[in-house]
Amino acid sequence: MTDVRAAIRVPISPTPNYLNRSVLLMHSLHAADPEASRHSIDLFVSPDTSPAPERWRDAVADFGLHWHDVEPASFASFGYAAASLARVRTPTDADVVLKADADMVVIGPVGELIERSHTTQTVLGVTAYRSPFNATTFPYAADHSPRECWSELFARMGLAAPSFVGRHPAGFENGWDTATTSCPAYFNYGVVAMPAPAAAQIGAILADEQARVDKVFSGAHYAQVALTVAMYRLGLRAEELPLRFNFPNQPRYVEPYPQDASDIRILHYMSRDMFDKEADLDDLASIEGWLAAGHDRDPLHARLAEALAAALPVLRTCPWNETS
């Protein structure tokens, strides 16, 4: 039993859908990991819709979740990346800051991940599934490989070419072509663990890095790219995690990653092919309807259904799910 504590920080909108995702994440974490009670779950709430009723906020607190409002001025400047910035800039007394997306369910223990980040003082994450570069996001990519794009981006950021220590998990789709698949420490924001001192260092410069990257890179993932730039500028240690810590709900990943698929710790329900996170978590009727459909689910969605069914009694108590 370790005494290392994590602040698990999740970006959400103040809507029933995102609050249901948060409760599902909380419930699955406590069901899967016996050490979960020592960790906090912090919700960083963007001002992108009408404010949540006070009783919703009270219910969130009753669940032991911590509500943090993202500053409107920051949201005006950075959009949803403002939550990414707040998650590293907000002080914590935890040992590790664990950035997590809301569309995650915990399937197995995650203490190993948190302990490793703390004891080695290393930023840990699963490499983003694919390269962020294409001719739309980074015009240089029209004539250059993703690997060359990283070097060009770093040059524009005033940095030496990066070390290529990562490999995009979707590389099996192109035969693991090195020029396309290799990358620096570029992590999917679904799960990134960082020692609290490293989070503070990143927080001090990330706004500037996001602004710099945004001038040359126009993709939706510019905050992920900015985190990579910040880590290299600071000289932080960063290592790639196995896919089991951020396994996508896409059955085609099972065959290339049999060991990870058999030992999933965190399932990322990012794909909307069989479970539409933007609709199937809107309310109790949507949740119960998806569970009742019981179509021939693949093993990944069977695990998701199991976690969702286990959380359903708690979800029924949430005031944002009231039908009257």
WOWOZI-V383068 format. One record per pair of residues at least 12 apart in sequence whose C-alpha atoms are under 6 Angstrom apart, sorted by the first residue. I is the first residue (numbers start at 0). GAP is how many residues later the second one is. D is the distance in whole Angstrom. If there is no record, write none. Layout:
BEGIN
I,GAP,D ; I,GAP,D
END
This chain:
BEGIN
4,33,6 ; 4,34,5 ; 4,89,5 ; 4,90,5 ; 5,33,5 ; 5,88,5 ; 5,89,6 ; 5,90,5 ; 5,91,6 ; 6,32,6 ; 6,33,5 ; 6,87,6 ; 6,90,5 ; 6,91,6 ; 7,32,6 ; 7,33,5 ; 7,34,6 ; 7,90,5 ; 7,91,6 ; 8,32,6 ; 8,33,5 ; 8,90,5 ; 8,91,6 ; 9,33,5 ; 9,34,6 ; 9,90,5 ; 9,91,6 ; 9,92,6 ; 10,32,6 ; 10,33,5 ; 10,72,6 ; 11,33,5 ; 12,32,5 ; 12,33,5 ; 13,38,6 ; 15,266,6 ; 15,304,6 ; 16,264,5 ; 16,265,4 ; 20,81,6 ; 23,287,6 ; 24,80,5 ; 26,284,6 ; 27,77,6 ; 27,78,5 ; 28,77,5 ; 31,75,6 ; 31,76,5 ; 31,77,6 ; 32,76,4 ; 40,24,5 ; 41,23,6 ; 41,24,5 ; 42,23,6 ; 42,24,5 ; 42,25,6 ; 43,24,5 ; 43,25,6 ; 43,39,6 ; 44,24,5 ; 44,25,6 ; 45,24,5 ; 80,142,6 ; 87,111,5 ; 87,115,5 ; 88,114,4 ; 94,101,5 ; 95,98,6 ; 95,99,4 ; 95,100,5 ; 96,96,6 ; 96,97,5 ; 96,99,6 ; 97,94,6 ; 97,95,4 ; 98,92,6 ; 98,93,5 ; 99,90,5 ; 99,91,5 ; 100,89,5 ; 102,165,6 ; 102,166,6 ; 103,163,6 ; 103,164,5 ; 104,161,6 ; 104,162,5 ; 105,159,6 ; 105,160,4 ; 106,158,5 ; 106,159,5 ; 107,157,4 ; 116,78,6 ; 117,77,5 ; 120,74,6 ; 121,115,5 ; 121,116,5 ; 122,70,6 ; 122,71,4 ; 122,115,5 ; 123,68,6 ; 123,69,5 ; 123,114,6 ; 123,115,5 ; 123,116,6 ; 124,62,5 ; 124,66,6 ; 124,67,5 ; 124,115,5 ; 124,116,5 ; 125,61,5 ; 125,114,6 ; 125,115,5 ; 126,41,6 ; 126,59,6 ; 126,60,4 ; 126,61,6 ; 127,40,6 ; 127,59,5 ; 127,60,4 ; 128,39,5 ; 128,40,5 ; 128,41,5 ; 129,38,5 ; 129,40,6 ; 136,80,5 ; 136,81,5 ; 136,82,5 ; 137,79,5 ; 144,34,6 ; 145,34,5 ; 146,32,5 ; 162,21,6 ; 163,19,5 ; 163,20,4 ; 164,19,5 ; 165,16,6 ; 165,17,5 ; 165,18,5 ; 165,19,6 ; 166,14,5 ; 166,15,5 ; 166,16,6 ; 167,13,5 ; 185,42,5 ; 208,17,5 ; 209,13,6 ; 209,16,5 ; 243,16,5 ; 243,20,4 ; 243,21,6 ; 244,20,5 ; 244,21,5 ; 245,20,5 ; 245,21,6 ; 245,22,6 ; 246,20,5 ; 246,21,6 ; 247,20,5 ; 248,19,6 ; 248,20,5 ; 248,51,6 ; 282,38,6
END
